Amino acid sequence: MADDKLAVLIDADNVPYRNVKEMLEEISRNGTPTIKRIYADWTKPTVSGWKNVLLENAITPIQQYSYTTGKNSSDSALIIDAMDILYSQKVNGFCIVSSDSDFTRLATRLREAGMTVIGFGEKKTPKPFISACDKFIYLEILNDTEDADNSEEPENPVRKKTEKPKSKKEPISKVDSRTIRLITESINDLGDEDGWTFLGNLGNFILKKKPDFDPRNFGFVKLLPLIKSIGKIEIDERETGVNNIRHIYVKVK
């Protein structure tokens, strides 16, 4: 998905502006943000903090007046724009930035049309919206992480380097029995006849089961250090014979 064109649609009423730079960097790892729009009633003082952020990150503000007290009018404008963009066929995927469950049906509809949908929101985001996305990333984990290049990359062949597995951010979740079961059952689901699973396939498979799964939620930059912390999983680093690159396989003990 790295070459995909993405539409980034931000609900300013339901996410903080402080994480926007890190969020756009995260989006760039998944594709190219070709459309960037943000929705709010810009006459309100509550969204004044966004103004400098928009200029710095080339995000187009969309004015939506609040005609009814207590109702987020930005929702309908964002949804209408999303459908217009969908039918224009100019993008391959959408990033919906909101902590509001009102976008659950939109995310579902976009996926039905073959679009990849990545959600961004705070930890308080309702589960239905999270589940409607292909992938959901919590804004709380996005900044102040160690250099990811020094940790193994689950989606690609792994180079032998010194690990820096811990994130500087405080974990927002604990590695509990449910998390361990999710990982071990996924390893068994993908395992060959000897039980070995390629680490590069494991992360994507877990995301299909749990869209908000991310090692950074638990304080780890990448999946391998998280697996090592569990202790119930055997790890086999296999030489490829190419530039000291190793493929990592895992198996439940």
C-alpha positions, 0 to 999 in steps of 0.5 A: 500500500506504500504507493497508494494515493490516500484521501485524509479527512479530519474531523477537527471537533473530535481529535486534538491538533497536537498530533497532526505532524506525527499523524501525517508522517504515519500516513506517509508510511502507508501511502501518499496523502494527495487530498488533505481536508479538515472539517469544522465550524471555523468561527468557533474559538474551540478550533482556533488551535488548528489554524497554524497547523493547517498552514504548516501541513497544507491541509485544506479547511472546509467551513461547516456552520453549526446550525443546531446546538449540540450537533456536529455538523462537520460529520455530514460535510465529511461524509459527502466529500468522502463519497464524492472522492470515492466516485472520482476514483482519484484515490486508493484509500482513505484516512478518517481522523476522528474519535466519533462512531458516526463514521462507522457506516462511512468506513464500512461503505468505503471498504465495500467499494474496495477502498482501504480505510485507516482510522486515527483517533484517541483511545476513547474511540468507540469500538464499532468505528475501530472495527469498521476500519482495515487498520486503526491507530491511536493518536496517543502512541504517535510521537516520541518513539525510538528510531524504528530503523534499529528494530526489526520490521515485521512486514519486510526481511530483517537486517541484523541490527542492535535493537531499541525495542522500547518506545518513549511513550507510556503504553496505553494497553497492557500485554494481558492474557487476551493479547497473548492469546491473540498472538499465539492463536494467530501464529498457530493459524498461519503455521506450517506443518512444523508450526513455524510462521513468518513474522512478516505475515503475522502482523498483517494477519493479526490486523485482520482480526483486530484493526487497532493492534499495534505493538506501540500500544504496549510500549514496543516499537515493533512486533518482534520485541513484543513477542520476545517479551511474552516468553512463550514463543520460540524465535528462529532467525534464518539467514537468506545469504543476501547482505546479512538479511535474516528472515524471522520465524516464530512458533508457539513453544 
